[in-house]
């Protein structure tokens, strides 16, 4: 089996960074052959099953064609939990786990917080907060029916109490039927059309553009809509948490301050990139 890992990693290294190629090889071994990394390192042999070998070849071929491994196997790990994935929603990413951690630090152990997750996708933010915070009341919206179906599936699997609604962040009906939240969180589309050329093919060709891109002329359109909603509906003392484009930190800070929010902060991710914002609504 060690030879399979080496050969597969060498093949994948033509498309992916070396370390990522090795990780993918081990994941193929576990998902298809049922062999964990510890068993392989200990010298376990690969099952000589023609059907499984063919299945592994198909997975390798799809990876070489640029398809994300999370879509090939239909799942991704996020904050220690397995989430079902499909091309109807963005793949949960490690950077967003840092947003969860920031919310936990700011929210503390306050019970019963009302939370709105705008643009929920797989539901990874909403469901994780529902399970990590102290009995919150979580609402999650998305414009995509397919994404909402996927999020609901994840909610049922994880036994996480979240209320899902189909709503458009840019619609005047944003927040309709949702009580005034204590927290608004969103990881909305923020990649400009100009930035497409900088993106890896496996993202550009396979993940949903509806959840990724905004126009060059109006890159903060979703944040502006959420700020308008927060001015009206976020409870006094309530908090805003956004994942942002690393190139738009100063613009986001200005937007939040101009909208009347206080204690605005920009947070860097583990790669020292501006990726999260925090703000509070003043007490009345």
KEKOL-41929 format. One line per field, with one value per residue (C-alpha): residue number from 1; x negated, y negated, z negated; residue in three letters. Coordinates in Angstrom, 2 decimals. Each point is the difference from the previous one (the first is absolute). Last residue first. Layout:
N
seq: (NUM ...)
x: (X ...)
y: (Y ...)
z: (Z ...)
type: (ALA ...)
***
This chain:
284
seq: (284 283 282 281 280 279 278 277 276 275 274 273 272 271 270 269 268 267 266 265 264 263 262 261 260 259 258 257 256 255 254 253 252 251 250 249 248 247 246 245 244 243 242 241 240 239 238 237 236 235 234 233 232 231 230 229 228 227 226 225 224 223 222 221 220 219 218 217 216 215 214 213 212 211 210 209 208 207 206 205 204 203 202 201 200 199 198 197 196 195 194 193 192 191 190 189 188 187 186 185 184 183 182 181 180 179 178 177 176 175 174 173 172 171 170 169 168 167 166 165 164 163 162 161 160 159 158 157 156 155 154 153 152 151 150 149 148 147 146 145 144 143 142 141 140 139 138 137 136 135 134 133 132 131 130 129 128 127 126 125 124 123 122 121 120 119 118 117 116 115 114 113 112 111 110 109 108 107 106 105 104 103 102 101 100 99 98 97 96 95 94 93 92 91 90 89 88 87 86 85 84 83 82 81 80 79 78 77 76 75 74 73 72 71 70 69 68 67 66 65 64 63 62 61 60 59 58 57 56 55 54 53 52 51 50 49 48 47 46 45 44 43 42 41 40 39 38 37 36 35 34 33 32 31 30 29 28 27 26 25 24 23 22 21 20 19 18 17 16 15 14 13 12 11 10 9 8 7 6 5 4 3 2 1)
x: (29.59 -3.03 -2.23 -0.05 -3.22 -2.60 -2.26 -1.76 -1.80 -2.52 -2.90 -2.86 -2.66 0.09 1.63 2.82 -0.12 2.70 1.46 1.70 2.93 0.71 3.04 2.66 1.61 0.22 -3.02 -1.97 1.00 -0.68 -3.35 -1.17 1.11 -1.91 -3.13 0.20 0.76 -3.07 0.44 3.53 2.22 1.50 2.53 1.04 2.50 0.93 2.99 -0.26 3.33 1.79 -0.62 3.16 -0.19 -3.71 -0.67 2.12 -1.88 -3.29 1.07 0.83 -3.35 -1.82 1.64 -0.88 -3.59 -1.64 2.12 -1.95 -2.02 3.17 0.41 -1.03 -0.08 3.38 1.70 -3.19 0.67 -3.19 -1.25 -1.87 -1.30 -0.80 -1.83 -1.57 -1.84 0.87 -2.21 1.68 3.38 -1.17 1.28 3.54 -0.16 0.04 2.35 2.99 1.31 -1.60 2.56 0.71 2.68 0.17 2.59 2.70 3.37 2.50 0.10 3.25 -1.42 -3.74 -0.72 3.32 -1.44 -2.15 -3.79 -0.56 2.40 2.14 0.81 0.43 -1.70 0.61 -2.87 0.07 -3.06 0.49 -3.24 1.60 3.22 -1.87 -2.20 3.07 1.47 -3.19 0.12 3.64 -0.85 -2.82 2.33 2.68 -2.57 0.69 -1.30 1.14 -0.89 1.74 -1.49 1.56 -2.98 -0.21 -3.41 -2.32 -1.83 2.83 2.11 -3.19 -1.24 3.34 0.17 -3.60 -0.07 3.46 -1.19 0.71 1.11 0.28 1.03 -0.43 2.39 -0.45 2.31 -1.97 1.67 -2.71 -3.09 -3.02 -2.51 1.32 -3.29 -2.22 2.51 0.42 -3.77 -0.26 2.71 -1.82 -3.19 1.90 0.75 -3.69 0.00 2.43 3.49 0.48 2.32 3.51 1.98 -3.11 0.60 -1.25 1.15 -1.54 -2.17 -0.72 -3.21 0.36 0.65 -0.78 1.08 2.33 1.28 -2.91 -0.63 1.40 -2.45 -2.82 0.48 0.15 -3.15 -0.26 -2.83 2.41 2.60 -2.60 -1.13 3.59 0.52 -3.21 1.15 3.29 -1.88 -2.15 3.12 1.68 -3.13 -0.49 -3.58 0.24 -3.05 -2.51 -0.56 -3.54 0.31 0.07 3.06 1.77 -0.70 1.30 3.35 1.10 3.62 -0.99 2.13 0.29 -3.18 -2.31 1.47 -0.59 -3.62 -0.59 1.70 -2.30 -3.03 1.17 0.62 -3.58 -1.41 2.03 2.68 0.10 -3.12 -0.15 3.09 -2.04 -2.80 2.56 1.64 -3.31 -1.14 3.33 0.32 -3.57 0.84 2.93)
y: (-52.79 2.27 -0.36 2.79 1.97 0.83 2.90 0.60 3.05 0.85 -2.45 2.38 1.06 3.65 1.10 -2.45 -3.74 -1.89 -3.40 -1.78 -2.39 -0.98 -1.97 0.23 -3.11 0.96 -2.22 2.11 3.26 -1.27 -1.51 3.24 1.91 -2.34 0.35 3.80 0.37 1.82 3.02 0.53 0.34 2.38 -2.00 -0.15 -2.56 -0.32 -1.20 -2.66 -1.42 2.85 0.39 -0.89 -3.42 -0.79 3.71 0.09 -2.95 1.65 3.26 -1.79 -1.84 3.25 1.65 -2.85 -0.32 0.74 -2.45 -1.06 3.18 2.05 2.71 3.64 3.04 1.38 -0.42 1.28 3.47 2.05 2.16 -1.95 -2.91 2.01 2.90 -2.48 -1.92 -3.67 -2.91 -0.46 -0.30 -3.01 -2.54 1.35 -0.95 2.60 -1.05 2.37 0.22 1.47 -1.33 -0.38 -2.08 0.25 -1.16 0.45 -1.72 2.81 1.61 0.01 -2.27 -0.37 -1.17 -0.80 -3.11 2.43 -0.16 2.71 2.24 2.29 3.70 0.77 2.50 0.19 1.78 2.67 2.25 3.77 0.40 2.12 -2.03 -3.28 1.32 0.94 -3.42 -1.62 2.08 -0.90 -3.65 0.12 1.49 -2.63 -2.75 -3.51 0.91 -0.65 1.35 -0.62 1.10 -0.20 0.58 2.71 -0.97 -0.10 2.89 2.05 -2.79 -1.87 3.01 0.36 -3.63 -0.19 3.33 -0.37 1.41 -3.38 -2.38 -3.28 -2.09 1.69 -1.71 0.62 -0.45 0.57 2.38 0.25 -2.22 2.27 -2.21 -1.86 -1.72 3.06 2.32 -2.43 -0.17 3.79 0.31 -2.54 2.05 3.05 -2.10 0.00 3.81 0.15 1.43 0.86 -2.45 1.17 1.67 1.89 2.46 0.43 1.96 -1.31 2.00 -1.65 -1.09 -3.70 0.82 3.29 0.46 2.37 1.21 2.27 -1.57 -3.36 -0.25 1.17 -3.13 0.70 -1.20 2.53 1.70 0.39 1.60 2.43 0.89 0.73 2.20 1.87 0.61 1.43 2.28 1.27 0.52 2.07 2.01 0.96 0.76 -1.53 -2.20 1.41 -1.29 -1.18 -1.83 -3.29 1.28 1.02 -3.38 -1.80 1.76 2.58 0.31 0.62 -2.73 -2.71 0.80 0.54 -2.95 -2.16 1.19 -1.00 -3.33 -0.79 0.87 -2.32 -2.80 0.32 -0.08 -2.97 1.04 0.61 2.03 0.95 2.18 2.58 0.05 0.28 2.97 1.81 -0.63 0.95 3.14 0.99 -0.32 2.31)
z: (-22.78 -0.19 3.02 2.58 -0.08 2.62 0.98 3.27 1.32 2.76 -0.05 0.85 -2.50 1.16 -3.27 0.72 -0.67 -1.86 0.86 -2.89 -0.31 -3.60 1.19 2.70 1.45 3.67 0.73 -2.48 1.68 3.50 -1.01 -1.57 3.08 2.31 -2.15 0.07 3.71 1.35 -2.31 1.31 -3.02 -2.55 -1.96 -3.65 -1.27 -3.66 -2.00 -2.68 1.17 1.81 3.72 1.93 1.63 0.03 0.50 3.17 1.47 -0.99 1.63 3.25 -0.02 -0.73 3.00 2.38 -1.20 3.38 2.01 3.11 0.36 -0.13 -2.62 0.11 -2.23 -1.10 3.37 1.64 -1.44 -0.46 2.88 2.67 -2.04 -3.11 1.67 2.41 -2.69 -0.24 1.06 3.39 -1.70 -2.00 2.52 -0.43 -3.65 -2.79 -2.80 -0.03 -3.58 -3.12 -2.43 -3.69 -1.69 -3.78 -2.56 2.62 0.34 0.57 3.47 1.97 2.71 -0.54 3.53 1.69 1.70 1.94 0.26 -2.61 1.94 -2.12 -0.20 -3.67 -2.31 -3.78 -1.76 -2.72 0.56 0.04 1.97 2.73 -0.03 0.20 2.81 2.04 -0.70 1.26 3.20 0.60 -0.66 2.55 2.61 -0.69 0.55 -1.32 -3.43 -3.54 -3.42 -3.33 -3.32 -3.46 -2.28 -2.67 -1.40 3.01 1.69 1.53 1.46 0.89 1.98 1.75 1.05 1.21 1.87 1.50 3.32 1.58 -2.80 1.86 -2.99 -3.39 -2.44 -3.73 -2.98 -3.20 -2.46 -2.62 -0.34 -0.37 1.79 3.01 0.88 -0.38 1.66 2.90 0.51 -0.03 2.63 2.19 -0.39 1.25 3.09 0.85 -0.05 2.93 0.53 3.71 1.70 0.76 2.81 1.14 -2.87 -3.54 -3.06 -3.18 -2.40 -3.33 -1.72 0.83 3.65 1.73 3.59 1.82 3.34 0.90 3.41 -1.14 -2.90 2.30 2.10 3.75 1.78 2.84 -1.90 -2.91 2.26 1.34 -3.50 -1.01 3.07 -0.72 -3.59 1.26 2.37 -2.86 -2.10 2.70 0.74 -3.65 -0.86 -3.48 -0.58 -2.48 -3.54 -0.78 -3.31 1.91 1.85 -3.20 -1.61 3.09 -0.16 2.54 1.06 3.63 1.53 -2.63 -1.95 2.96 1.85 -3.08 -0.20 3.62 -0.57 -2.93 2.14 2.79 -2.50 -1.26 3.55 1.25 2.52 3.78 0.85 -3.68 0.61 1.88 -2.56 -2.83 1.71 0.50 -3.57 -1.59 2.18 -0.90 -3.69 0.57)
type: (UNK UNK UNK UNK UNK UNK UNK UNK UNK UNK UNK UNK UNK UNK UNK UNK UNK UNK UNK UNK UNK UNK UNK UNK UNK UNK UNK UNK UNK UNK UNK UNK UNK UNK UNK UNK UNK UNK UNK UNK UNK UNK UNK UNK UNK UNK UNK UNK UNK UNK UNK UNK UNK UNK UNK UNK UNK UNK UNK UNK UNK UNK UNK UNK UNK UNK UNK UNK UNK UNK UNK UNK UNK UNK UNK UNK UNK UNK UNK UNK UNK UNK UNK UNK UNK UNK UNK UNK UNK UNK UNK UNK UNK UNK UNK UNK UNK UNK UNK UNK UNK UNK UNK UNK UNK UNK UNK UNK UNK UNK UNK UNK UNK UNK UNK UNK UNK UNK UNK UNK UNK UNK UNK UNK UNK UNK UNK UNK UNK UNK UNK UNK UNK UNK UNK UNK UNK UNK UNK UNK UNK UNK UNK UNK UNK UNK UNK UNK UNK UNK UNK UNK UNK UNK UNK UNK UNK UNK UNK UNK UNK UNK UNK UNK UNK UNK UNK UNK UNK UNK UNK UNK UNK UNK UNK UNK UNK UNK UNK UNK UNK UNK UNK UNK UNK UNK UNK UNK UNK UNK UNK UNK UNK UNK UNK UNK UNK UNK UNK UNK UNK UNK UNK UNK UNK UNK UNK UNK UNK UNK UNK UNK UNK UNK UNK UNK UNK UNK UNK UNK UNK UNK UNK UNK UNK UNK UNK UNK UNK UNK UNK UNK UNK UNK UNK UNK UNK UNK UNK UNK UNK UNK UNK UNK UNK UNK UNK UNK UNK UNK UNK UNK UNK UNK UNK UNK UNK UNK UNK UNK UNK UNK UNK UNK UNK UNK UNK UNK UNK UNK UNK UNK UNK UNK UNK UNK UNK UNK UNK UNK UNK UNK UNK UNK)
***
